[in-house]
Structures are given as structure tokens and as C-alpha cells.
Amino acid sequence: MKSKTAFKTIEDFLYRENKTFVIPDYQRGYKWAVKENAKSLSAVEKLVDNLLNSNKEQPYFLQGVTVVEENDNVILIDGQQRTTTLYLLLWCLNKQLIKNIQLKYDIREKSKEFINNLKTDDFEYNLFDNENSNQDVFYFKKAIEQIENKIKSLQETERGNFISFLLSNVTILYIVIDPNKATKTFTMMNGSKASMLQEELVKAEILRKISLPDITAKQVSSSVDENLKDLKEIIAKDWETNALRSRYAREWDKWLYWWNRQDVKEFFGTEKPMGMLLELYFWNKYNSKISFDFESFRVLLIENGNTEKQKTKLVFKELRDLQKSFEDIFSIPRIHNYLKISLLCTSNSEDRFDIINYFMQKKHENKIEDDYAKWRLVGATHRQITKEDEVRDDEGRKEEKAKASLNLLSQQYVYQNAPDLALKQLLRLNVEEDNKLYDGGGRKFDFKIFGNKSLEHIHPKSKAYHKEEIINSEGDAVTIYKTGNDEILEGGEPKGAEWLNRDIMEENCSEHSIGNLLLLDKNENSKFNDSPFIDKKNIYFNINENFKSRNLLHTISVFAKSNWTKDDILENQRMFIKRFKTVYGIKDNNE
């Protein structure tokens, strides 16, 4: 069949042929309602704006659609986003306009159901899929909201004129191609513009392979009963294949939806459509020697002498198991918390895979994840933690990392010299308190609270002072006083209970030592400014104001105190160091 091309108005395109428009299984989900950020416009909003603002007396060209025509079906190879958006736009303008348009999502049942339900008079689209578990439906609803917001000001006459313009003056280039070139054409047309291409091509390949026939050809028998038996077997196998294909597509879409949840993307630090699922699968399958891409995946489906269909089933099962493991380590609070702590301690993608694999393997073992996370917090590597017998002498031991960290945390100026280390250890103390909740089942810690500016001085550093001996311009030795901000104090030594004299502190303590630091939400530090302890306490426990840092259980224990003096700082430091030594098994020299 030769390709053919024609210009068609929207009315000719959608109504005149009396065809069913089919969205094939290899197409990406509906995404035209997606916004890059809160201030940007979606593709839906841009299209509606352009149509509303165009010259209604002039033709308007709406790019082209590429299709395969099969009997009464028009299979959309390129143009599903435009076609679906036009369908939703017509529905918003007048619900009767879509009654004679047949738009069918091939095997995405929820999508198909939503599109069909729009034709019913009493359909409340916002109540469909309340949990927003289906990506297509979620963006269908978003598109409707965006369209209705754009056209809500149209008066009845304006609405009628706009509909006439849309149907009669808006034109598309209608391109019909050979069915045998459909998938290749889709790949060529979308390859340069779709970040989801690799993942969606994998999905299409899985669905194609799973649809391959597995009944060998048989001779036509002279017996009617024998032929009928063969026919029944073919029909049964065909039904089974279609059901399996639909189930695989639905599962894949559920995985895609899960990975596109904002909390999941932030937790694993990925913006990719399928997150880390396919990458980690390849990492494990090939021992990190081959990275994921579509061509490697195609090779994977024909390895080891299985039939293509058998191999596809096996690969899909392995992907399903891996996805289940991802969801488990994300949803079990204790594992969720210690895994995230460990991920915060690395920026290396290969190391991240080692960490994730470790937690997947150990997810049913008590305290294992705790032990791993604590060593990551002091800078120990995966190898130093899990393969101690293989670590060379020049690589160092995890116990040495802990002792070096203890030395830094015991110093007088932790805030200046080891803020990241202090931040991570205070994070650990708060996470450990969360993990004790609900009879040890724990609750998920909110890691949005963690950031570069999350360290707070309990006693304000501006209200601490120390003296320094300097030589003035006349060559004389004089004593000056400075704050913890290193600002010179005029008027000599300050007086008053609010001022902290660093010079009389003990055991390497100061306003910058670990005993005077705690973890706060990074966006709430400014609320405290340089307020004295009692004012900070009142702000912290003011239940009339929303305060994220009130969820930090270790931080609460500090603000629960009635006052905060040098003795409290010293005691807090001693308790911190003692707890650190216990956790990391560090003994004093005299023990």
C-alpha cells in the first residue's frame, strides 16, 4: 500500500469518515497537560490560546497526523496528543460534539473507559479515579480543567462562532502510511522529541513479543469436529494472549505512575520516566558491564535459547519483582529512613545502585539497615561496610572513619570545620527517634527538612563572646571582645544572663560546638534569627503557627528544657559524644 496525503478540516478528519481512531499500545501516555513549572503553559493551554487568538476569517493549520488505515480503524502513529486534545476541547465546548467521534485507547482500559464515559450526560469526570492512579486519566482531567479555564469567559454566541471556526477553518495534514512501516515511523518521528522514548519502546517491544502466536501451524483436517477443536484452541489462545497483553500494559502504566509521583522522584533523586527500574535491572543482569538502552533490551529478549515469548514473560516477571522491591523499600518506614540516609551520603550513581541492592536484599532482616546507614554517615564506602575481608590496608577501615569523625565532632568549632558531618549526625538522631514510634515500626521521616542551612545555634552566636589580645596602632597590647559572629563589641565585656562567655567553657565547647547545634527545617532558620533561647522555645511550641521542625523529635527534646546555659551546652555535648561512641563501638583509651 502506498502512502497518501491530504489536507482535511477538523470536521472532515473527525466526522466524515465514520472511523474509529485507535491509540496503539506503543504510544506514550497522554502528556499535553503537563507543565514544566507553575508559571509555564502546557501544550493544551498553548493550543487553546492560539486558536482563541487567531484570525477566525483565515484558515488555521494544525500540523499533521500520521495514520495507518485498517478497515474501519484509523491507527494514530503520530498525532494522538492533538487528536485527544481536540476531543476534550470539543467536549468542553459542547458535550454533544463528541457523540459521533470514536476514540479508542487500544489496551489502556482506564483511558478507554474515561474517554467513552465523556459521552454520557451524567458523567462527573472529577470523581473518576479519585486516587489519580492512572497517568492518562490524571492528565485528561488536568487538560479539561485547563481548557475550561480558557473558554469560561466565552458568551454563547462567541462559543458557537468558535466551534464553527474550529470545525471548518482549522486544517490538518492527513498522512496515511503502509501498516508495515508503522512502528519504524513512530520511532523516527518521536526519537528527537520524547524523553520517554527508550522506556516506551521497551514497553512496545514487550507487548509485541507477548502477542506472538504460540500455536504451530496444523494441516486442515477433513473432520469437521477436528477443525472445530483446532479453531476453539486458536480462539482460546488468542483470548489468553490479549488478556495477558492488557495486564502487562496496565502493570507497566502503574509502575510508570509510581515513578512519576513527586515523593518517589525526590526520594530516589531521579526525573526519568521509569526512574531507576530499567537501569538497575540492567546493572544487575550484566554485572554493571552494560547500561540500559532499547537495543540492549531487544537483545536480552532473545537470549538463552528460550522462545521470544517465554523470554519476554521471564524478563517481565523479573521487572515486576524488582519493581515490588523498590516499592517495599520505599514504603517500609525503617528501611525508607535508613535507605535515604545512605543515599544522602553519595553522589555516585553506581554507588547508589549498590546501596539500593543492599537494602533490597536485607529488607526482612532487623537492624541490618541501621548498621549500614550509620557507617555511611561517617564516610565509609559500600566495600568497607560489606566486604571488610577484601579491604586493603591502604583503603582504611570503617572504624577509622568513625574515630576521625569523632575527633572532628569533639572540636570547639564544629559549625565552621565539619558542618556537613554535624548535620548528618543530628539527622541520624532525629531519624532514630522516628524509628522508635509505633512499637518500633517507625514512621517515614520527612527528608525535605534536610539541607545546607539546617543547622541552628541553640544559644545565638551573636550573644556569645570571647576576648582576644591584639596590638593596637600605637604598639600597645590591648584586650578586645568579639561575638561568635566575629564582630567587635564596643564597650568592653558584655553583661547580662543572655550573654555566653566562651572563655570559661570546658571540653572544647563553644557556641559553635556540637553541644549547641540542632537540626531545623532549612526554611525555618530565619524565624529564630538571633533570639534568646526562651524566645526560640516559644516560637517552636507556638501551636497557632505551622512549624515543620516540630516533627523533629530529637530537636523537641532540646526545646523541652526550661533554659539553656553553658552547663546545658556542656551536658548536651557530653551526651552526644557518649552516644556516638556507643553507636560506633568506640572505647576510651582507659577502657
DAFENDA-V236416 format. One record per residue. N is the residue number from 0. RES is the residue in one letter. PHI is phi in radians with two decimals (999 if undefined). OMEGA is omega in whole degrees, -180 to 180 (NA if undefined). NEAR is the number of other ideal C-beta (glycine too) atoms within 10 Angstrom. Layout:
n: {N:N}
res: {RES:RES}
phi: {PHI:PHI}
omega: {OMEGA:OMEGA}
near: {NEAR:NEAR}
This chain:
n: {0:1:2:3:4:5:6:7:8:9:10:11:12:13:14:15:16:17:18:19:20:21:22:23:24:25:26:27:28:29:30:31:32:33:34:35:36:37:38:39:40:41:42:43:44:45:46:47:48:49:50:51:52:53:54:55:56:57:58:59:60:61:62:63:64:65:66:67:68:69:70:71:72:73:74:75:76:77:78:79:80:81:82:83:84:85:86:87:88:89:90:91:92:93:94:95:96:97:98:99:100:101:102:103:104:105:106:107:108:109:110:111:112:113:114:115:116:117:118:119:120:121:122:123:124:125:126:127:128:129:130:131:132:133:134:135:136:137:138:139:140:141:142:143:144:145:146:147:148:149:150:151:152:153:154:155:156:157:158:159:160:161:162:163:164:165:166:167:168:169:170:171:172:173:174:175:176:177:178:179:180:181:182:183:184:185:186:187:188:189:190:191:192:193:194:195:196:197:198:199:200:201:202:203:204:205:206:207:208:209:210:211:212:213:214:215:216:217:218:219:220:221:222:223:224:225:226:227:228:229:230:231:232:233:234:235:236:237:238:239:240:241:242:243:244:245:246:247:248:249:250:251:252:253:254:255:256:257:258:259:260:261:262:263:264:265:266:267:268:269:270:271:272:273:274:275:276:277:278:279:280:281:282:283:284:285:286:287:288:289:290:291:292:293:294:295:296:297:298:299:300:301:302:303:304:305:306:307:308:309:310:311:312:313:314:315:316:317:318:319:320:321:322:323:324:325:326:327:328:329:330:331:332:333:334:335:336:337:338:339:340:341:342:343:344:345:346:347:348:349:350:351:352:353:354:355:356:357:358:359:360:361:362:363:364:365:366:367:368:369:370:371:372:373:374:375:376:377:378:379:380:381:382:383:384:385:386:387:388:389:390:391:392:393:394:395:396:397:398:399:400:401:402:403:404:405:406:407:408:409:410:411:412:413:414:415:416:417:418:419:420:421:422:423:424:425:426:427:428:429:430:431:432:433:434:435:436:437:438:439:440:441:442:443:444:445:446:447:448:449:450:451:452:453:454:455:456:457:458:459:460:461:462:463:464:465:466:467:468:469:470:471:472:473:474:475:476:477:478:479:480:481:482:483:484:485:486:487:488:489:490:491:492:493:494:495:496:497:498:499:500:501:502:503:504:505:506:507:508:509:510:511:512:513:514:515:516:517:518:519:520:521:522:523:524:525:526:527:528:529:530:531:532:533:534:535:536:537:538:539:540:541:542:543:544:545:546:547:548:549:550:551:552:553:554:555:556:557:558:559:560:561:562:563:564:565:566:567:568:569:570:571:572:573:574:575:576:577:578:579:580:581:582:583:584:585:586:587:588:589:590}
res: {M:K:S:K:T:A:F:K:T:I:E:D:F:L:Y:R:E:N:K:T:F:V:I:P:D:Y:Q:R:G:Y:K:W:A:V:K:E:N:A:K:S:L:S:A:V:E:K:L:V:D:N:L:L:N:S:N:K:E:Q:P:Y:F:L:Q:G:V:T:V:V:E:E:N:D:N:V:I:L:I:D:G:Q:Q:R:T:T:T:L:Y:L:L:L:W:C:L:N:K:Q:L:I:K:N:I:Q:L:K:Y:D:I:R:E:K:S:K:E:F:I:N:N:L:K:T:D:D:F:E:Y:N:L:F:D:N:E:N:S:N:Q:D:V:F:Y:F:K:K:A:I:E:Q:I:E:N:K:I:K:S:L:Q:E:T:E:R:G:N:F:I:S:F:L:L:S:N:V:T:I:L:Y:I:V:I:D:P:N:K:A:T:K:T:F:T:M:M:N:G:S:K:A:S:M:L:Q:E:E:L:V:K:A:E:I:L:R:K:I:S:L:P:D:I:T:A:K:Q:V:S:S:S:V:D:E:N:L:K:D:L:K:E:I:I:A:K:D:W:E:T:N:A:L:R:S:R:Y:A:R:E:W:D:K:W:L:Y:W:W:N:R:Q:D:V:K:E:F:F:G:T:E:K:P:M:G:M:L:L:E:L:Y:F:W:N:K:Y:N:S:K:I:S:F:D:F:E:S:F:R:V:L:L:I:E:N:G:N:T:E:K:Q:K:T:K:L:V:F:K:E:L:R:D:L:Q:K:S:F:E:D:I:F:S:I:P:R:I:H:N:Y:L:K:I:S:L:L:C:T:S:N:S:E:D:R:F:D:I:I:N:Y:F:M:Q:K:K:H:E:N:K:I:E:D:D:Y:A:K:W:R:L:V:G:A:T:H:R:Q:I:T:K:E:D:E:V:R:D:D:E:G:R:K:E:E:K:A:K:A:S:L:N:L:L:S:Q:Q:Y:V:Y:Q:N:A:P:D:L:A:L:K:Q:L:L:R:L:N:V:E:E:D:N:K:L:Y:D:G:G:G:R:K:F:D:F:K:I:F:G:N:K:S:L:E:H:I:H:P:K:S:K:A:Y:H:K:E:E:I:I:N:S:E:G:D:A:V:T:I:Y:K:T:G:N:D:E:I:L:E:G:G:E:P:K:G:A:E:W:L:N:R:D:I:M:E:E:N:C:S:E:H:S:I:G:N:L:L:L:L:D:K:N:E:N:S:K:F:N:D:S:P:F:I:D:K:K:N:I:Y:F:N:I:N:E:N:F:K:S:R:N:L:L:H:T:I:S:V:F:A:K:S:N:W:T:K:D:D:I:L:E:N:Q:R:M:F:I:K:R:F:K:T:V:Y:G:I:K:D:N:N:E}
phi: {999:-1.47:-1.27:-2.46:-2.36:-2.69:-1.51:-2.36:-1.29:-1.06:-1.11:-1.10:-1.13:-1.59:-2.04:-1.15:-1.42:0.96:-1.89:-1.75:-1.48:-1.96:-1.59:-1.20:-1.14:-1.46:-1.26:-1.20:-1.15:-1.20:-2.34:-1.22:-1.57:-1.28:-1.94:-1.18:-2.73:-1.10:-1.60:-1.45:-1.74:-1.35:-1.08:-1.08:-1.13:-1.11:-1.08:-1.11:-1.02:-1.09:-1.17:-1.15:-1.65:-1.37:-1.30:-1.24:-1.57:-1.93:-1.11:-2.16:-1.64:-1.94:0.95:-2.06:-2.19:-1.95:-2.37:-2.03:-1.75:-2.30:0.96:-1.67:-1.83:-1.95:-1.56:-1.42:-1.43:-2.43:2.27:-1.14:-1.14:-1.14:-1.12:-1.13:-1.13:-1.09:-1.04:-1.20:-1.12:-1.09:-1.09:-1.16:-1.28:-2.89:-1.01:-1.26:-1.20:-1.74:-0.99:-1.83:-1.80:-1.83:-2.06:-2.27:-1.45:-0.88:-2.23:-1.56:-1.07:-1.11:-1.10:-1.05:-1.12:-1.10:-1.03:-1.22:-1.13:-1.07:-1.41:-1.51:-1.19:-1.83:-1.32:-1.73:-1.08:-1.18:-1.54:-1.34:0.93:-0.97:-1.44:0.93:-1.48:-1.98:-1.10:-0.97:-1.09:-0.98:-1.41:-1.02:-1.14:-1.08:-1.08:-1.07:-1.04:-1.17:-1.14:-1.08:-1.15:-1.35:-1.82:-1.11:-1.49:-1.22:-1.32:-1.00:-1.13:-1.07:-1.10:-1.10:-1.12:-1.14:-1.09:-1.06:-1.07:-1.06:-1.37:-1.78:-1.86:-1.53:-2.17:-2.17:-1.64:-1.77:-2.00:-1.85:-2.11:-1.18:-0.96:-1.21:-1.83:-1.08:-1.12:-1.10:-1.10:-1.03:-1.09:-1.13:-1.30:-1.83:-1.02:-1.61:-2.19:-2.10:-1.19:-1.58:-0.98:-1.00:-1.16:-1.24:-1.17:-1.08:-1.02:-1.07:-1.18:-1.08:-1.17:-1.18:-1.13:-1.23:-1.59:-1.11:-1.17:-2.15:-1.91:-1.28:-1.10:-2.18:-1.23:-1.22:-1.61:-1.38:-1.53:-1.10:-1.09:-1.16:-1.13:-1.12:-1.07:-1.10:-1.10:-1.08:-1.13:-1.11:-1.11:-1.11:-1.16:-1.12:-1.11:-1.10:-1.13:-1.11:-1.13:-1.15:-1.07:-1.14:-1.13:-1.07:-1.12:-1.15:-1.08:-1.02:-1.14:-1.15:-1.08:-1.05:-1.10:-1.07:-1.20:-1.63:-1.16:-1.09:-1.17:-1.23:-1.07:-1.21:-1.13:-1.58:1.12:-2.40:-1.97:-1.30:-0.95:-1.86:1.01:-1.84:-1.00:-1.25:-1.13:-1.19:-1.02:-1.19:-1.00:-1.30:-1.15:-1.98:0.91:1.18:-1.51:-2.23:-1.58:-1.21:-2.72:-1.11:-1.11:-1.11:-1.15:-1.06:-1.10:-1.01:-1.35:-2.13:-1.48:1.15:1.33:-1.33:-1.19:-1.03:-1.22:-1.10:-1.12:-1.10:-1.07:-1.13:-1.10:-1.12:-1.09:-1.13:-1.14:-1.07:-1.11:-1.18:-1.07:-1.06:-1.15:-1.03:-1.16:-1.14:-1.21:-1.44:-1.62:-1.41:-0.91:-1.07:-1.18:-0.90:-1.21:-1.29:-1.11:-1.12:-0.98:-1.15:-1.17:-1.19:-1.69:-2.59:-2.12:-1.64:-1.13:-1.17:-1.11:-1.07:-1.13:-1.07:-1.10:-1.11:-1.04:-1.04:-1.20:-1.14:-1.25:-1.82:-1.11:-1.78:-1.79:-1.21:1.23:-1.08:-1.15:-1.10:-1.09:-1.14:-1.08:-1.12:-1.30:-1.09:-1.15:-1.77:1.68:-1.23:-1.52:-1.00:-1.13:-1.13:-1.47:-1.75:-2.31:-1.02:-1.21:-1.70:-1.30:-1.32:-1.06:-1.34:-1.47:1.47:-2.02:-1.13:-1.11:-1.18:-1.09:-1.15:-1.16:-1.14:-1.17:-1.05:-1.08:-1.18:-1.28:-1.56:-1.40:-1.31:-2.10:-1.07:-1.02:-1.49:-1.70:-2.56:-1.13:-1.13:-1.12:-1.09:-1.06:-1.18:-1.25:-1.20:-1.06:-1.03:-1.09:-1.24:-1.12:-1.06:-1.16:-1.10:-1.25:-1.44:-1.20:0.93:0.99:1.54:-1.29:1.38:-2.26:-1.15:-1.39:-1.51:-1.38:-1.12:-1.28:-1.60:-3.03:-1.13:-1.96:-1.64:-1.46:-2.14:-1.37:-1.21:-1.44:-1.05:-1.16:-1.25:-1.84:-1.94:-2.53:-2.68:-1.86:-2.33:-1.71:-2.30:-1.80:-1.40:-1.14:-1.63:1.53:-1.67:-1.38:-2.31:-1.78:-2.13:-2.07:-2.21:-1.48:-1.16:-1.50:1.17:-1.72:-1.28:-1.60:-1.45:1.65:1.43:-1.13:-1.26:-2.08:2.04:-1.15:-1.26:-1.48:-1.91:-1.57:-1.09:-1.14:-1.79:-1.30:-2.11:0.91:1.05:-1.60:-2.86:-1.15:-1.80:-1.46:-1.08:-1.21:-1.97:-2.08:-2.57:-1.65:-2.28:-1.06:-1.09:-1.53:-1.95:-0.99:-1.16:-1.16:-1.48:0.83:-1.94:-1.19:-1.16:-0.95:-1.12:-1.22:-1.08:-1.08:-1.12:-1.12:-1.10:-1.72:-1.31:-1.26:-1.41:-2.12:-1.24:-2.49:-1.02:-1.15:-1.22:-1.44:-1.48:-1.21:-1.22:-1.09:-1.00:-1.10:-1.32:-1.27:-1.29:-1.22:-1.41:-2.67:-2.52:-2.03:-1.07:-1.16:-1.18:-1.10:-1.07:-1.16:-1.10:-1.18:-1.06:-1.14:-1.10:-1.11:-1.08:-1.14:-1.06:-1.09:-1.14:-1.09:-1.73:1.13:-1.66:-1.77:-1.20:-1.05:-1.56:-1.58}
omega: {179:177:177:-175:178:172:180:170:178:178:177:-176:-171:-171:-165:-174:-178:-178:172:178:-174:172:-175:-173:-177:178:174:178:179:-174:-175:179:-179:175:177:176:-173:-176:-176:177:174:177:177:-178:179:-180:-178:177:-179:180:-179:-175:-178:175:-174:180:-176:175:179:-177:-175:179:-175:170:179:-172:165:179:178:-177:-179:-178:170:-176:-175:178:174:-179:-179:-179:179:-177:179:180:176:178:-180:179:179:178:180:-179:180:-173:-179:-175:-178:-175:-176:176:179:180:-171:171:-164:-177:178:-168:-179:179:180:-178:-180:-179:180:-178:178:-179:179:-172:-174:-177:175:-170:-178:-179:-180:-179:-177:-176:-179:-177:-178:-175:-180:-176:179:-178:170:-178:177:-180:179:178:-179:180:-178:178:-179:-172:-173:-178:-179:173:-175:180:179:180:179:179:-180:178:179:178:-177:-176:-171:-173:178:-171:174:172:-174:-174:178:-179:179:180:-178:-178:-171:-176:179:179:179:-179:-179:-175:-175:-173:-175:-174:-173:178:-179:-170:-177:-177:-179:174:175:178:-180:-180:177:-179:177:-178:-177:-180:-179:-180:178:174:180:-179:-179:176:176:-177:175:-179:178:-179:-179:179:179:178:179:180:178:180:179:-180:-180:-180:179:178:180:179:180:180:180:179:179:-180:178:-180:180:179:-180:-180:176:177:-179:179:-179:-178:180:172:-176:-178:178:-180:-180:-178:-177:177:-180:175:-178:-175:178:176:-178:-171:-176:180:-180:177:179:179:-179:-177:-175:179:175:-177:-180:177:-175:163:-172:-178:177:179:179:178:-179:-176:179:-179:168:170:176:169:-178:-179:179:-179:179:178:-180:-180:-179:177:179:176:178:180:180:177:178:179:176:-178:179:-176:176:-171:179:-169:-177:-179:177:-176:-177:175:-179:176:-178:180:178:-176:179:173:-177:-176:179:178:178:179:177:-180:-178:178:-180:-178:176:-179:-174:-170:-180:-178:-179:173:-180:-177:178:-177:-179:-176:-176:180:176:-177:178:174:178:180:177:-180:-180:-178:-170:-176:-176:-178:-178:-177:179:-179:-177:179:-178:-179:-179:178:177:177:-179:180:178:178:178:179:179:-177:-180:-175:-175:-173:180:-176:180:-169:-178:-177:-179:179:179:-179:-179:-180:175:174:180:-179:179:178:180:177:177:-177:178:-176:175:177:177:177:176:172:180:178:179:-175:174:-178:-172:178:-174:-176:-176:179:179:172:179:169:-175:-177:178:-179:172:-179:176:-179:179:176:179:175:-178:-175:180:178:-180:176:180:179:175:178:-180:175:176:174:-179:176:-179:178:176:175:176:-176:-178:179:176:-175:-177:-176:-180:180:-179:-173:-179:178:-178:171:178:-179:172:176:-179:-179:-175:-180:-178:-178:173:-178:174:169:-174:-180:-177:178:-174:180:-178:-177:179:-177:174:-173:-175:177:177:180:180:177:-176:-175:177:-174:179:178:176:-177:-176:-176:178:176:-179:-170:177:177:177:-177:178:-177:177:-180:-176:177:-177:-178:178:179:178:178:179:-179:179:179:179:-179:179:-178:179:-180:179:-180:180:-178:-175:175:-180:-179:175:-177:-177:179:NA}
near: {11:6:12:10:11:11:13:17:18:21:14:16:26:23:14:10:14:8:19:15:23:21:26:19:21:20:23:23:24:26:18:21:22:16:14:8:5:5:6:10:13:19:17:27:18:12:22:22:12:11:20:15:8:14:9:15:7:8:13:15:11:19:10:17:21:21:23:21:15:13:7:11:17:24:22:23:25:19:25:22:22:18:21:24:22:24:20:26:25:22:21:23:19:12:14:11:18:21:11:10:20:17:24:17:25:20:19:25:15:18:24:16:14:20:25:14:13:21:16:9:6:5:14:8:16:9:7:17:17:7:6:14:13:23:22:23:22:19:23:26:18:19:28:19:15:23:22:14:12:18:16:8:8:15:8:7:8:12:14:13:13:17:16:12:20:21:18:14:19:19:18:22:15:19:17:18:21:12:13:10:15:18:16:12:18:23:16:11:14:18:11:7:7:17:11:16:17:19:24:24:23:23:22:20:19:22:22:16:22:19:16:11:11:11:12:5:5:11:7:8:12:7:10:8:8:13:13:11:12:16:10:10:12:13:10:11:13:13:10:11:17:13:10:16:19:16:14:23:21:15:14:23:21:14:24:21:18:18:21:18:13:7:12:16:14:13:18:20:14:17:11:18:22:24:24:20:22:23:17:19:20:18:21:14:16:13:7:12:8:13:11:22:13:16:9:14:19:13:9:20:20:13:10:8:7:14:12:15:17:14:17:23:17:13:20:20:10:13:20:14:12:18:20:12:18:21:13:15:22:18:10:18:17:22:23:23:25:28:24:23:24:25:20:17:19:15:9:11:12:11:17:20:17:18:22:20:15:19:22:19:11:17:16:9:9:9:10:16:24:18:13:21:25:22:21:24:21:25:18:23:20:21:15:20:21:14:10:11:4:9:17:7:6:5:11:15:13:19:16:14:20:22:13:14:22:15:10:15:22:17:16:17:13:24:19:9:13:18:16:11:18:23:20:20:23:23:23:23:19:24:25:20:18:20:22:13:12:10:6:10:11:21:17:16:25:14:18:12:20:20:14:9:14:21:20:22:20:21:22:23:19:16:20:25:20:19:14:12:8:10:9:9:5:6:6:8:8:10:10:14:19:15:21:22:12:9:11:10:15:8:7:10:12:16:8:7:8:13:17:24:14:20:11:9:21:11:13:16:22:23:28:23:25:26:26:29:26:24:25:24:22:19:14:19:16:8:17:18:11:14:15:16:21:12:13:23:19:11:17:21:13:12:7:5:10:8:17:14:24:17:15:28:18:17:23:16:14:21:19:10:14:8:11:20:13:20:10:18:25:17:13:22:24:14:11:20:18:10:14:21:16:9:18:18:8:15:7:6:4:4:6}
